[in-house]
């Protein structure tokens, strides 16, 4: 019987940072006519220090996803981060939780976008598995106004 291999939060976040930086670098290099490699290096550093996960998020990925799903999950998280805009008025930043469904994978990501390069990952699950949310998790999502 094969044992399940679980995703580690550090390896997942590293992959999310790389995918997000690469996608943004490709888009920006075309727009600003700057070398993509240079932008990728700069963005990787910025996103690397800005993307964080809550303990709750780390616990949930271990419970809900396996190592073979890491690439799919990191892609869904990266696309979610890029879709969410920061909610700022001048210097007043509002970190508001937002729930995004990644259509291509069926993965729901709940996150707070923080500044230009930051995001706080709250929780994630697959569509159709909402009934597996714990009471604590359901209350947290409800408090954030996402249910």
SEVO-579414 format. One record per residue (C-alpha): residue number from 1; x, y, z; residue in three letters. Coordinates in Angstrom, 2 decimals, decimal comma. Layout:
<recs>
@i NUM&X X&Y Y&Z Z&aa Ala;
...
</recs>
This chain:
<recs>
@i 1&X 0,00&Y 0,00&Z 0,00&aa Unk;
@i 2&X 1,42&Y 3,36&Z -1,05&aa Unk;
@i 3&X 1,75&Y 6,07&Z 1,55&aa Unk;
@i 4&X 0,47&Y 9,56&Z 0,86&aa Unk;
@i 5&X 3,15&Y 12,17&Z 0,47&aa Unk;
@i 6&X 2,06&Y 15,54&Z 1,82&aa Unk;
@i 7&X 2,91&Y 19,02&Z 0,59&aa Unk;
@i 8&X 5,19&Y 21,09&Z 2,80&aa Unk;
@i 9&X 4,17&Y 24,72&Z 3,22&aa Unk;
@i 10&X 7,67&Y 26,04&Z 2,43&aa Unk;
@i 11&X 7,94&Y 24,17&Z -0,87&aa Unk;
@i 12&X 4,43&Y 25,27&Z -1,84&aa Unk;
@i 13&X 5,08&Y 28,94&Z -1,04&aa Unk;
@i 14&X 8,37&Y 28,84&Z -2,95&aa Unk;
@i 15&X 6,58&Y 27,47&Z -6,01&aa Unk;
@i 16&X 3,79&Y 30,08&Z -5,67&aa Unk;
@i 17&X 6,38&Y 32,88&Z -5,49&aa Unk;
@i 18&X 8,19&Y 31,61&Z -8,59&aa Unk;
@i 19&X 5,00&Y 31,19&Z -10,64&aa Unk;
@i 20&X 3,62&Y 34,57&Z -9,60&aa Unk;
@i 21&X 6,91&Y 36,38&Z -10,28&aa Unk;
@i 22&X 7,33&Y 34,67&Z -13,65&aa Unk;
@i 23&X 3,81&Y 35,53&Z -14,82&aa Unk;
@i 24&X 4,07&Y 39,17&Z -13,72&aa Unk;
@i 25&X 7,58&Y 39,47&Z -15,20&aa Unk;
@i 26&X 6,38&Y 38,18&Z -18,58&aa Unk;
@i 27&X 3,52&Y 40,67&Z -18,66&aa Unk;
@i 28&X 5,55&Y 43,63&Z -17,43&aa Unk;
@i 29&X 8,56&Y 42,95&Z -19,70&aa Unk;
@i 30&X 6,33&Y 43,20&Z -22,76&aa Unk;
@i 31&X 4,67&Y 46,36&Z -21,48&aa Unk;
@i 32&X 7,82&Y 48,18&Z -20,29&aa Unk;
@i 33&X 10,30&Y 46,63&Z -22,73&aa Unk;
@i 34&X 12,63&Y 45,49&Z -19,93&aa Unk;
@i 35&X 14,45&Y 42,16&Z -19,86&aa Unk;
@i 36&X 12,23&Y 39,46&Z -18,37&aa Unk;
@i 37&X 15,07&Y 37,80&Z -16,42&aa Unk;
@i 38&X 15,88&Y 41,04&Z -14,61&aa Unk;
@i 39&X 12,22&Y 41,63&Z -13,69&aa Unk;
@i 40&X 11,80&Y 38,00&Z -12,60&aa Unk;
@i 41&X 14,72&Y 38,28&Z -10,17&aa Unk;
@i 42&X 13,39&Y 41,53&Z -8,71&aa Unk;
@i 43&X 9,79&Y 40,31&Z -8,44&aa Unk;
@i 44&X 10,82&Y 36,98&Z -6,95&aa Unk;
@i 45&X 12,52&Y 38,85&Z -4,11&aa Unk;
@i 46&X 9,49&Y 41,11&Z -3,54&aa Unk;
@i 47&X 6,89&Y 38,33&Z -3,69&aa Unk;
@i 48&X 9,12&Y 36,05&Z -1,61&aa Unk;
@i 49&X 8,98&Y 38,39&Z 1,34&aa Unk;
@i 50&X 5,34&Y 39,34&Z 0,81&aa Unk;
@i 51&X 3,44&Y 36,06&Z 0,40&aa Unk;
@i 52&X 2,62&Y 34,41&Z 3,73&aa Unk;
@i 53&X 0,36&Y 31,64&Z 4,91&aa Unk;
@i 54&X -1,58&Y 31,38&Z 8,15&aa Unk;
@i 55&X -1,12&Y 28,31&Z 10,35&aa Unk;
@i 56&X -4,66&Y 27,41&Z 9,43&aa Unk;
@i 57&X -3,74&Y 27,42&Z 5,74&aa Unk;
@i 58&X -0,71&Y 25,20&Z 6,37&aa Unk;
@i 59&X -2,85&Y 22,70&Z 8,29&aa Unk;
@i 60&X -5,48&Y 22,60&Z 5,55&aa Unk;
@i 61&X -3,10&Y 21,92&Z 2,67&aa Unk;
@i 62&X -1,71&Y 18,94&Z 4,56&aa Unk;
@i 63&X -5,24&Y 17,64&Z 5,15&aa Unk;
@i 64&X -6,65&Y 18,30&Z 1,68&aa Unk;
@i 65&X -3,86&Y 18,02&Z -0,87&aa Unk;
@i 66&X -1,12&Y 15,56&Z -1,75&aa Unk;
@i 67&X 2,34&Y 16,18&Z -3,20&aa Unk;
@i 68&X 1,15&Y 15,23&Z -6,71&aa Unk;
@i 69&X -1,32&Y 18,13&Z -6,57&aa Unk;
@i 70&X 1,31&Y 20,72&Z -5,60&aa Unk;
@i 71&X 1,79&Y 22,10&Z -9,11&aa Unk;
@i 72&X -1,95&Y 22,45&Z -9,68&aa Unk;
@i 73&X -2,48&Y 24,05&Z -6,24&aa Unk;
@i 74&X 0,41&Y 26,49&Z -6,61&aa Unk;
@i 75&X -0,90&Y 27,55&Z -10,02&aa Unk;
@i 76&X -4,37&Y 28,19&Z -8,58&aa Unk;
@i 77&X -2,92&Y 30,23&Z -5,72&aa Unk;
@i 78&X -0,69&Y 32,24&Z -8,07&aa Unk;
@i 79&X -3,60&Y 33,05&Z -10,40&aa Unk;
@i 80&X -5,72&Y 34,04&Z -7,39&aa Unk;
@i 81&X -3,04&Y 36,40&Z -6,10&aa Unk;
@i 82&X -2,74&Y 38,04&Z -9,52&aa Unk;
@i 83&X -6,53&Y 38,43&Z -9,88&aa Unk;
@i 84&X -7,03&Y 40,19&Z -6,55&aa Unk;
@i 85&X -6,37&Y 43,91&Z -6,47&aa Unk;
@i 86&X -5,25&Y 45,70&Z -3,35&aa Unk;
@i 87&X -7,89&Y 47,87&Z -1,72&aa Unk;
@i 88&X -6,04&Y 51,08&Z -0,92&aa Unk;
@i 89&X -6,93&Y 54,73&Z -0,55&aa Unk;
@i 90&X -3,69&Y 56,67&Z -0,37&aa Unk;
@i 91&X -1,78&Y 55,23&Z 2,59&aa Unk;
@i 92&X -4,82&Y 53,50&Z 4,09&aa Unk;
@i 93&X -4,64&Y 49,84&Z 3,17&aa Unk;
@i 94&X -7,57&Y 47,57&Z 3,82&aa Unk;
@i 95&X -6,71&Y 43,87&Z 4,03&aa Unk;
@i 96&X -10,07&Y 42,35&Z 3,15&aa Unk;
@i 97&X -10,45&Y 38,60&Z 2,71&aa Unk;
@i 98&X -11,53&Y 37,53&Z -0,74&aa Unk;
@i 99&X -12,59&Y 34,12&Z -1,99&aa Unk;
@i 100&X -11,59&Y 33,17&Z -5,52&aa Unk;
@i 101&X -12,49&Y 30,10&Z -7,55&aa Unk;
@i 102&X -9,82&Y 28,99&Z -9,99&aa Unk;
@i 103&X -11,99&Y 27,71&Z -12,86&aa Unk;
@i 104&X -9,29&Y 25,57&Z -14,47&aa Unk;
@i 105&X -8,57&Y 23,51&Z -11,34&aa Unk;
@i 106&X -11,74&Y 23,82&Z -9,25&aa Unk;
@i 107&X -9,73&Y 25,04&Z -6,27&aa Unk;
@i 108&X -11,07&Y 27,80&Z -4,02&aa Unk;
@i 109&X -8,49&Y 30,10&Z -2,42&aa Unk;
@i 110&X -9,29&Y 32,53&Z 0,39&aa Unk;
@i 111&X -6,69&Y 35,27&Z 0,76&aa Unk;
@i 112&X -6,05&Y 38,86&Z 1,76&aa Unk;
@i 113&X -4,05&Y 40,92&Z -0,70&aa Unk;
@i 114&X -1,52&Y 43,17&Z 1,06&aa Unk;
@i 115&X 0,23&Y 45,89&Z -0,93&aa Unk;
@i 116&X 1,69&Y 45,35&Z -4,39&aa Unk;
@i 117&X 3,60&Y 42,16&Z -3,67&aa Unk;
@i 118&X 1,97&Y 40,64&Z -0,62&aa Unk;
@i 119&X -0,79&Y 38,21&Z 0,15&aa Unk;
@i 120&X -1,87&Y 36,42&Z 3,30&aa Unk;
@i 121&X -3,23&Y 32,96&Z 2,45&aa Unk;
@i 122&X -6,16&Y 32,06&Z 4,72&aa Unk;
@i 123&X -7,51&Y 28,69&Z 3,51&aa Unk;
@i 124&X -8,06&Y 26,57&Z 0,42&aa Unk;
@i 125&X -10,26&Y 23,68&Z -0,63&aa Unk;
@i 126&X -11,62&Y 21,96&Z -3,71&aa Unk;
@i 127&X -15,07&Y 22,78&Z -5,09&aa Unk;
@i 128&X -17,54&Y 20,17&Z -3,90&aa Unk;
@i 129&X -15,68&Y 19,61&Z -0,64&aa Unk;
@i 130&X -17,20&Y 22,56&Z 1,21&aa Unk;
@i 131&X -18,98&Y 20,10&Z 3,48&aa Unk;
@i 132&X -15,56&Y 19,07&Z 4,80&aa Unk;
@i 133&X -14,96&Y 22,51&Z 6,32&aa Unk;
@i 134&X -14,57&Y 22,36&Z 10,08&aa Unk;
@i 135&X -16,83&Y 24,39&Z 12,38&aa Unk;
@i 136&X -13,89&Y 26,67&Z 13,19&aa Unk;
@i 137&X -13,08&Y 27,19&Z 9,52&aa Unk;
@i 138&X -16,72&Y 27,84&Z 8,61&aa Unk;
@i 139&X -16,99&Y 30,46&Z 11,37&aa Unk;
@i 140&X -13,75&Y 32,11&Z 10,21&aa Unk;
@i 141&X -14,96&Y 32,32&Z 6,61&aa Unk;
@i 142&X -18,37&Y 33,57&Z 7,73&aa Unk;
@i 143&X -16,77&Y 36,27&Z 9,92&aa Unk;
@i 144&X -14,84&Y 37,44&Z 6,88&aa Unk;
@i 145&X -18,14&Y 37,75&Z 4,98&aa Unk;
@i 146&X -17,33&Y 35,08&Z 2,40&aa Unk;
@i 147&X -20,26&Y 32,71&Z 3,01&aa Unk;
</recs>
